[in-house]
Amino acid sequence: MDIPRIFNITESAHRIHNPITPEKLATLGVALRLESGARVLDLGSGSGEMLCTWARDHGVIGIGIDMSQLYTEQAKLRAEELGVADQVKFIHGDAAGYVSDEKVSVAACVGATWIAGGVAGTIELLTRSLRTGGIILIGEPYWRQLPPTEEVVRGCLANSISDFLMLPELLTFFDHLGYDVVEMVLADQDGWDRYEAAKWLTMRQWLEANPNDELTKDVRAQLTSEPKRYAAYTREYLGWGVFALMQR
């Protein structure tokens, strides 16, 4: 079980696999008023930066599950590096359908809502692990401005304009599901730059080290096209945020 190899290549140097920055991740931890000993579940935990830094800074304990074997190993190394390996556990596996044995204070899926068929399904899945009065965290894209053409939609790597909502509509959607939005931390263009542009140096260095790999042609094409695509489309049209929800 693993994610497509191209993602393991392009994001191998990332600690955070979405547009939120370390500073904003820290802001989110403070905003949630995390207490020492609070249990956190992170579905699609990537390289573990959220759980590891919150364990260090707030004393939380938790479990992260991710399909990438590489990212899971990186998460374990990060836990050792920050001295929190006794507080957090990382599992290489499919987060779809995962329910914690013990109820948690925070149940999160930050940027991987496809695991349960979208936002609504992921919220329902997370609720199964959540204690009464706990907080759900959802990381999700939204349109900063509506794409004027199908070309722009495709340039943002979306299949349809309906794939994402405008920010007010997304907050309304949470409301209709029966949840109060109690916090949010939004990525900005600098955060998008760090997430996307960091891939380009990784790809270039990988190409130089792997000239005969079966994916060399694909990585070369992506390195050539991605800076222009990103600057023209994603950077201008797509937002991203983490939303804290509590059930009414």
Protein Blocks (a to p, Z undefined) as FASTA:
>chain_A
ZZdfklmmmmmmpcbfcfbdfklmmmmmmmnopaehiacddehklnolmmmmmmmmnopa
cddddfblklmmmmmmmmmmnopmmmpccddddfehpacfbdcfbdcdehiammnopjkl
mmmmmmmmpcehiacdddddddfbdcfbfklmmmnopabfklpccfklmmmmmmmnopac
fbdcdddfklmmmmmmmmmmmmmmmmmmmmmbfklmmmmmmmmmmmmmmmmmmmmmpccd
ddddddZZ
